[in-house]
Amino acid sequence: MLLIVRSPTVHPGDVQLVHAIGKPEPGSPYDIEKLENTVVFSVKGSRPLPSCLGGGDLDGDEYYLITNPELHPPKCETPASYEGPERIPLERDSTVKDIAHFVIEYMTHDTLGLIGVNHLRLADQRRKGVLDTDCLAYAQLYSDAVDYPKTGIPVSADDMPKPTGIPDWYCAESFDPNNGDYYESIRALGVLFRAVQLVNPSPHPVERPVSQEKVIRAALQNKVSNILNDSGVGPADDSHFRQLFARFSYELKYQCATHGLAQSANSRLNEEEVVVGTILGKTSAANESRKRRNLIERFRSQSKDLVLYIKKEILGDMSDLGHAERLARAWTCLEVGWQMSEEKRFGANSFSLIALKSVLDVLHDIEPDGVVDV
């Protein structure tokens, strides 16, 4: 037996215990054609199992399989029917104006996030939890809201049962959940919320006892020098890379300033957040997880483009330069990055990482089987 579920899970019947047959028999189609990370459902039974799991329809859905029996519920509830509302008919061919009109309507009446939050709050407050009558009603509303882009029929906020109190896990990150506006949730979500304490990130990186520059230089400088000497190639002009660093620092500052959770100087990202690809700052809004995800996705994409641009500028045109010339450019750029780090220039640490990656890439091209212990 294993537990199978797909996201979103709103109705208690969206979680089901099923029998897994295990490894396919020798000679079966699934033994001949290997299927990795794939769930094969049975075609037998009165109802397809995917439709029982939040109305899944095998259009690329991801399923979670839990084999640990300690995480299995004592029993499973009957899955919801998930009978979607009828679509709004259009007695003529659709036009671009119809599409534009629906996009505006969808942006105005999309209540999916509100339904999900209210369902969680209501389940937290009601004695029966997700089995409460109003919570079951929310499960149907959620299904209708998911189908809204297909049916054109929105879910009105007037149809939603309203939760009363506010659980502590719904408290905004920068607020105190013990100020009297929130109650202490006894559900698992409340226990997990209180078990995690968010702290403000340090404004300055922790000082390391050993200079990273010294470690890297000791490991690489002799190898780089030998290659350049054997090839008769001297150091590259560092003026180009100083200008390149100035451009990189400006772009990085712009990303940090425009991807904070709030549009204020105090909410700017720091260099470490951009390098790691996350946002550590707290928000004063209680439900801004979507905004955080969107910001992270956006600045990750921009950071990737910036890194690719910097690497291209460091290594130059591959068709015109040999390995030794490219290595000289990358090493000179790394030297510039280290100098900028000593001067405490913003973006110097991440710029040095890009330069170091360029050095290692060229060394790998020269000696594919070589090992550099850094």
C-alpha positions in Angstrom: 0.0 0.0 0.0 1.1 3.5 -0.7 -0.4 7.0 -0.5 -1.0 8.9 -3.7 -1.9 12.5 -4.0 -1.5 15.5 -6.4 -1.5 19.2 -5.8 -3.8 21.0 -5.0 -5.3 18.9 -2.2 -8.5 20.5 -0.9 -11.1 17.8 -0.5 -10.3 15.1 2.1 -11.0 12.5 -0.6 -8.1 13.9 -2.8 -5.8 11.6 -0.8 -6.1 7.9 -1.5 -4.4 4.7 -0.4 -3.7 2.3 -3.4 -2.1 -1.0 -4.1 1.1 -0.9 -6.1 2.0 -4.0 -8.1 5.7 -3.3 -7.9 8.2 -4.3 -10.6 6.6 -5.2 -14.0 6.7 -8.9 -15.0 9.4 -9.9 -17.4 8.3 -9.5 -21.0 5.5 -7.0 -20.2 5.4 -3.7 -22.2 6.5 -1.8 -19.1 9.5 -4.1 -18.6 10.6 -3.7 -22.2 10.0 0.1 -22.4 11.5 1.5 -19.2 9.3 4.3 -17.6 11.2 6.5 -15.2 9.4 8.7 -12.7 6.1 7.6 -14.1 2.9 6.4 -12.5 0.9 3.8 -14.6 -2.8 3.7 -13.5 -5.1 0.8 -13.9 -7.9 1.0 -16.4 -10.2 -1.2 -14.3 -12.7 -0.1 -11.8 -15.8 2.1 -11.8 -13.9 5.3 -11.9 -10.4 6.4 -13.0 -8.1 6.9 -10.0 -6.6 10.2 -11.4 -10.1 11.8 -11.4 -10.3 10.9 -7.7 -7.2 12.9 -6.9 -8.4 16.5 -7.2 -9.9 15.9 -10.6 -6.7 14.9 -12.3 -6.9 14.4 -16.1 -3.4 13.1 -17.0 -2.4 16.2 -18.9 1.0 16.4 -17.3 0.0 16.2 -13.6 2.6 15.4 -11.0 1.8 12.9 -8.4 3.3 12.4 -4.9 3.8 8.8 -3.8 4.3 8.2 0.0 5.4 4.7 0.9 6.1 5.4 4.6 3.1 3.8 6.5 3.6 6.1 9.4 2.4 8.9 7.1 -0.7 7.1 5.9 -4.1 8.1 7.3 -6.1 5.5 9.2 -8.8 5.7 6.5 -9.5 7.4 3.2 -12.6 9.6 2.5 -14.8 9.2 -0.6 -13.4 11.4 -3.4 -15.4 14.3 -4.6 -17.3 14.0 -7.9 -15.7 17.2 -9.4 -18.5 17.8 -11.8 -17.6 21.1 -13.4 -20.1 23.8 -14.3 -21.3 24.0 -17.9 -19.4 26.3 -20.2 -20.9 29.6 -21.3 -21.8 29.1 -25.0 -21.0 31.7 -27.7 -23.4 31.6 -30.6 -20.8 32.9 -33.0 -17.1 32.7 -33.8 -14.9 34.2 -31.1 -12.8 37.3 -31.9 -9.7 38.9 -30.5 -12.1 41.3 -28.6 -13.7 38.3 -26.9 -10.3 37.0 -25.8 -9.3 40.5 -24.5 -12.6 40.8 -22.7 -12.2 37.4 -21.0 -8.6 38.2 -19.9 -9.8 41.3 -18.2 -12.7 39.5 -16.6 -10.4 36.7 -15.4 -7.9 39.1 -13.8 -10.8 40.8 -12.0 -12.7 37.8 -10.8 -9.9 35.2 -10.2 -10.6 34.1 -6.6 -8.5 30.9 -6.5 -6.0 32.3 -4.0 -8.7 33.7 -1.7 -10.5 30.3 -1.8 -7.4 28.4 -0.8 -6.5 30.7 2.1 -10.1 30.8 3.4 -10.3 27.1 3.2 -7.2 26.7 5.4 -8.4 29.2 7.9 -11.8 27.7 8.1 -10.4 24.1 8.5 -8.2 25.4 11.3 -11.2 26.8 13.2 -13.8 24.1 12.8 -13.8 21.1 15.0 -14.1 18.6 12.1 -11.4 20.3 10.2 -11.5 19.6 6.5 -14.5 17.4 7.0 -16.6 20.4 8.1 -19.6 21.1 5.8 -18.3 24.6 4.8 -14.8 23.2 4.1 -16.4 20.6 1.8 -18.2 23.4 0.1 -14.9 25.2 -0.4 -13.5 22.1 -2.1 -16.2 22.4 -4.8 -15.6 26.2 -5.1 -11.9 25.6 -5.6 -12.7 23.1 -8.3 -14.9 25.6 -10.0 -12.3 28.3 -9.7 -9.7 26.0 -11.3 -12.1 25.4 -14.2 -12.9 29.2 -14.6 -10.4 29.7 -17.5 -12.2 26.8 -19.3 -15.8 27.5 -18.4 -15.8 31.3 -18.2 -17.9 31.1 -15.0 -16.2 32.8 -12.1 -16.7 32.0 -8.4 -18.2 34.9 -6.5 -16.8 35.9 -3.1 -20.4 36.1 -1.9 -20.6 32.3 -2.2 -17.7 31.7 0.2 -18.3 30.8 3.9 -16.4 33.4 5.9 -13.8 32.4 8.5 -13.8 34.4 11.8 -10.6 34.6 13.8 -7.1 34.8 12.3 -4.7 31.9 13.2 -1.1 32.8 14.1 0.3 31.0 11.1 -1.4 33.6 8.9 0.5 36.5 10.6 2.7 38.6 8.4 6.4 38.0 8.8 7.1 41.4 10.3 4.2 41.3 12.8 4.0 39.8 16.2 1.5 36.9 16.3 1.1 37.4 20.0 -0.3 40.9 19.9 -3.9 39.8 20.4 -5.0 39.9 16.8 -4.3 36.3 16.2 -5.1 33.0 18.0 -2.7 30.2 18.6 -3.5 27.4 16.2 -3.5 23.9 17.6 -3.4 22.3 14.2 -0.2 20.9 12.6 0.2 24.1 10.5 0.3 26.2 13.7 2.8 23.8 15.4 5.1 24.0 12.4 4.7 27.8 12.2 5.8 28.3 15.8 8.7 25.9 15.4 10.3 28.0 12.7 11.8 31.3 13.7 12.8 33.8 11.0 15.7 36.0 11.7 16.9 39.1 9.8 19.9 38.3 7.6 23.2 39.9 8.6 23.9 43.0 6.6 27.5 42.0 6.2 29.0 38.6 5.3 30.6 36.6 8.0 34.4 37.1 8.0 36.3 34.0 7.1 39.5 33.2 8.8 41.2 32.2 5.6 41.1 34.4 2.5 39.4 32.7 -0.4 41.7 34.6 -2.8 44.8 33.0 -1.1 43.4 29.5 -1.3 42.4 29.8 -5.0 45.6 31.6 -6.0 47.7 28.9 -4.4 45.8 26.2 -6.2 45.7 27.8 -9.7 48.3 30.4 -10.2 51.2 28.1 -11.0 49.2 26.1 -13.4 47.9 29.2 -15.2 51.3 30.8 -15.3 52.9 27.7 -16.8 50.3 27.5 -19.5 50.6 31.2 -20.4 54.5 31.0 -20.4 54.5 27.9 -22.6 52.2 29.6 -25.1 54.1 32.9 -25.0 50.9 34.8 -24.0 51.2 37.7 -21.6 48.6 39.2 -19.2 45.6 40.8 -20.7 44.8 44.5 -20.4 42.7 45.0 -17.3 41.0 48.2 -18.4 38.3 46.3 -20.3 37.5 44.2 -17.2 37.4 47.2 -14.9 34.8 48.7 -17.2 33.0 45.3 -17.3 32.9 45.2 -13.5 31.4 48.7 -13.4 28.7 47.5 -15.8 28.1 44.4 -13.8 27.9 46.3 -10.5 25.4 48.7 -11.9 23.2 45.9 -13.3 23.4 44.0 -10.0 22.4 47.1 -8.0 19.4 47.6 -10.3 18.3 44.0 -9.7 18.7 44.3 -6.0 16.7 47.6 -5.9 13.8 46.4 -8.1 13.2 42.9 -6.7 12.6 43.6 -3.0 9.3 42.7 -1.4 8.6 46.4 -0.8 9.5 49.4 -2.9 11.8 51.0 -0.3 15.5 51.3 0.3 15.3 49.0 3.3 13.9 46.2 1.3 16.7 46.0 -1.3 18.2 42.6 -1.9 21.8 42.0 -0.9 24.4 40.5 -3.2 24.2 37.1 -1.4 20.5 36.8 -2.0 21.0 37.3 -5.8 23.8 34.8 -5.9 21.8 32.1 -4.0 18.6 33.0 -5.9 16.3 33.7 -3.0 14.7 36.5 -0.9 15.4 36.4 2.8 13.6 39.6 3.8 10.3 39.6 5.7 7.1 41.1 4.4 4.4 43.0 6.1 1.6 41.3 4.1 0.2 38.0 5.3 -0.2 36.4 2.0 2.6 37.4 -0.4 4.1 34.0 -1.2 3.0 34.3 -4.8 4.7 37.7 -5.0 7.9 36.3 -3.5 7.9 33.4 -6.0 7.3 35.7 -8.9 10.1 38.1 -7.9 12.5 35.2 -7.3 11.7 33.7 -10.7 12.1 37.1 -12.4 15.5 38.1 -10.9 16.8 34.5 -11.4 16.1 34.9 -15.1 17.7 38.3 -15.3 20.7 37.2 -13.2 21.2 34.2 -15.6 21.2 36.5 -18.6 23.7 38.9 -16.9 26.1 36.1 -16.0 26.0 34.7 -19.5 26.8 38.2 -20.9 29.7 38.7 -18.4 31.2 35.3 -19.3 31.0 36.1 -23.0 32.7 39.4 -22.4 35.4 37.8 -20.3 36.3 35.0 -22.7 35.9 37.0 -25.9 35.2 35.6 -29.4 36.0 31.9 -29.3 36.6 31.8 -33.1 39.4 34.5 -32.9 41.1 33.5 -29.6 43.0 30.4 -28.6 42.8 28.7 -25.2 45.8 30.6 -23.9 44.5 34.0 -24.8 41.1 33.2 -23.3 42.8 31.9 -20.1 44.8 35.1 -19.9 41.6 37.2 -20.1 39.8 35.1 -17.5 42.7 35.3 -15.1 43.1 39.0 -15.5 39.4 39.4 -14.9 39.7 37.3 -11.7 42.5 39.6 -10.5 40.3 42.6 -11.1 37.5 41.0 -9.2 39.8 40.3 -6.2 41.0 43.9 -6.2 37.5 45.1 -6.2 36.7 42.8 -3.3 39.6 44.4 -1.3 38.1 47.8 -2.0 34.7 46.5 -0.7 33.0 47.3 -4.0 29.4 46.1 -4.4 29.2 43.0 -6.6 32.9 42.2 -6.4 32.4 38.8 -4.8 29.9 37.5 -7.4 31.9 39.1 -10.2 34.9 37.1 -9.0 32.9 33.9 -8.9 32.0 34.4 -12.6 35.6 35.1 -13.5 36.7 32.0 -11.5 34.2 29.9 -13.4 35.6 31.2 -16.6 39.1 30.3 -15.6 38.1 26.8 -14.6 36.1 26.3 -17.9 39.2 27.2 -20.0 41.4 25.0 -17.9 39.0 22.1 -18.5 39.1 22.8 -22.3 42.9 22.7 -22.2 43.1 19.6 -20.0 39.7 17.8 -20.0 41.0 15.0 -17.7 43.0 17.4 -15.5 42.0 17.8 -11.8 42.3 21.1 -10.0 41.9 20.8 -6.3 40.4 24.1 -5.1 
